[in-house]
C-alpha cells in the first residue's frame, strides 16, 4: 500500500478488541515483517471496536520495535471511540493516525 509516496505493508487487525488475548499474534506478525525487510507498517483498524491498557501497551511496544529498525507505523481507519482513547491518553501525539 502506498502512503505519502512510501510503500507500507498493510496489516488488518481482524479482532473486535485489542488486548493481551491477541498480543502474541500481532507481535509475531510484526517480527515476521521486520525480518522480511518491511520496516514501514500500517495497521488497518476498521474492525477494532475496543482497546484496553494492555492493547495500548502492545501498540507502544510495536511502535518502539519498528522505530528501532528505522521504520514507521501508521494507524488507519480508526473509529471515533478508539480515537478518543488515543486523545485522552495523548497517544494521538505519539502515533501517526490517518482516520
C-alpha positions in Angstrom: 0.0 0.0 0.0 1.4 3.4 -1.0 1.0 6.2 1.6 2.7 9.5 1.3 4.9 8.1 -1.6 6.2 5.4 0.7 5.4 1.7 0.4 3.7 0.3 3.6 2.9 -3.3 4.5 -0.8 -3.3 5.4 -1.8 -5.5 8.4 -5.6 -5.7 9.2 -6.4 -6.2 12.8 -9.4 -8.5 12.5 -10.3 -8.7 16.2 -13.1 -6.7 17.8 -10.8 -5.7 20.7 -7.1 -5.4 21.3 -5.6 -6.7 24.5 -3.5 -9.4 25.9 -5.5 -12.2 24.3 -4.3 -11.3 20.8 -1.0 -9.7 21.5 1.2 -12.7 20.6 -0.3 -13.0 17.1 0.3 -9.3 16.4 3.8 -9.3 17.8 4.7 -12.3 15.7 3.3 -10.7 12.6 5.4 -7.6 13.2 8.5 -9.7 13.8 7.9 -11.6 10.6 7.5 -8.3 8.6 10.7 -6.8 10.1 12.6 -10.0 9.3 11.3 -9.8 5.8 12.7 -6.3 5.4 9.3 -4.5 5.7 10.1 -1.6 8.0 7.0 0.6 7.2 3.8 -0.9 8.6 0.2 0.3 8.5 -2.4 -1.2 10.8 -6.0 -1.2 9.4 -8.2 -0.8 12.5 -11.5 -0.8 10.7 -12.8 -3.8 12.7 -11.4 -2.7 16.0 -14.1 -1.5 18.4 -12.3 -1.5 21.8 -8.8 -1.3 23.2 -7.7 -1.6 26.8 -4.5 -0.5 28.5 -2.8 -3.8 27.6 -3.7 -3.1 23.9 -2.2 0.4 24.1 0.9 -1.0 25.7 1.2 -3.6 22.9 0.9 -0.9 20.2 3.6 1.3 22.0 5.9 -1.7 22.2 5.4 -2.4 18.5 6.0 1.2 17.6 9.2 1.2 19.6 10.3 -2.1 17.9 9.6 -0.6 14.4 11.4 2.7 15.2 14.5 0.8 16.4 14.5 -0.8 13.0 14.3 2.6 11.3 10.7 2.1 10.3 7.4 3.8 10.7 3.9 2.8 11.9 0.6 4.3 10.8 -2.8 3.6 12.2 -5.5 3.6 9.6 -9.4 3.7 9.7 -9.6 4.3 13.4 -13.1 4.9 14.7 -14.2 7.8 16.9 -14.4 5.7 20.0 -10.8 4.4 19.7 -9.6 7.8 18.6 -11.0 9.4 21.8 -9.0 6.9 23.9 -5.8 7.9 22.0 -6.6 11.6 22.6 -7.4 11.1 26.3 -4.1 9.3 26.7 -2.2 11.8 24.5 -1.1 8.9 22.3 -2.5 10.7 19.3 0.6 12.8 19.6 2.8 9.6 19.5 1.2 7.6 16.7 0.6 8.6 13.1 -3.2 8.3 12.8 -5.0 8.5 9.4 -8.7 8.5 10.1 
